[in-house]
């Protein structure tokens, strides 16, 4: 076990900004994408089931409303092209 009272040599010291973080960035971007698209999927499913099983509801209006919410959600959540 390392001695906590031993000061590291200068060549062993951590240099700010020198660590490779590509994997962490990729993981964070994947987490963000799954959260974004998963939330849209849950919202569409909840809407579908709510409209389908409400009094005087039906499958066709439920499917139409879920498709509309999915399309609008996709439009707003999609990746926008970078500004020049």
Beta strands, then each sheet from edge to edge (+ up, - down):
end
